[in-house]
């Protein structure tokens, strides 16, 4: 037997021993270890259906749920054997199938919790990353991250006691070179999702985007596109701004986000179309309202209003103080009042 054959047989034997050992260890202890670790992180009940290993080194977790605000049908984590001894955790691929998460805006801020939670202290408050990462955590690196058929619910309780809810469904994301921790990497990504109509099973719009981001350097170049968004889905936030009820409104938007050293520039083209108000009452019909002026301007532009927005902010503290804009409806007024606070 040649030396090469001996080396190949030895390597295959060692790999077999590693795989069998990992299979036995994870089969016996994997479910308990994962549940215990997640309970320490979230301080909430954790339930796992099963944990097992497939060849060569892929860990599968089925039917994972963290109380009632996060669950995932399956997780497949392929470990990189060539970086097995590194201080940080390195995965060749991580696949999340049908993940579901609920985030609630409460009186004390953003929290993790289900729509049924009535108190903010019943949910897990989202803390800044430096406060929740363990001191001995050196980092997590993922060569390829895939999210398939995900769903996201956002519940706004301060603005509505019953809980105003917006959902994204069929979230599909693909990202490469994802890193959590001190490692500085540039992550390329693209995603697509649909806005859930709260009153029907149909979609209320499409959101997609892509680009790259480096969270460590606070650099980014990404594009976000919103198409055929049914504005009535968000009527809860603007219904008090008009004297008439909005019957229909659709929105298309393309946003470019560019950041260098945390200095972010946002450029957005916003199109509002098919705006229709409910008929005015007998009392309101006698006066010329703001809605009448807005509709009159849009009708002259084929019932479409276009706004070009451009403002600066911080990547790690995104907020809007003022928005310089220009538009195609009542161009003279736009120029004279070109900043909206």
Order of alpha helices (4+ residues) and beta strands (2+ residues): alpha-beta-beta-beta-beta-beta-beta-beta-alpha-beta-beta-beta-beta-beta-alpha-beta-beta-alpha-beta-beta-alpha-beta
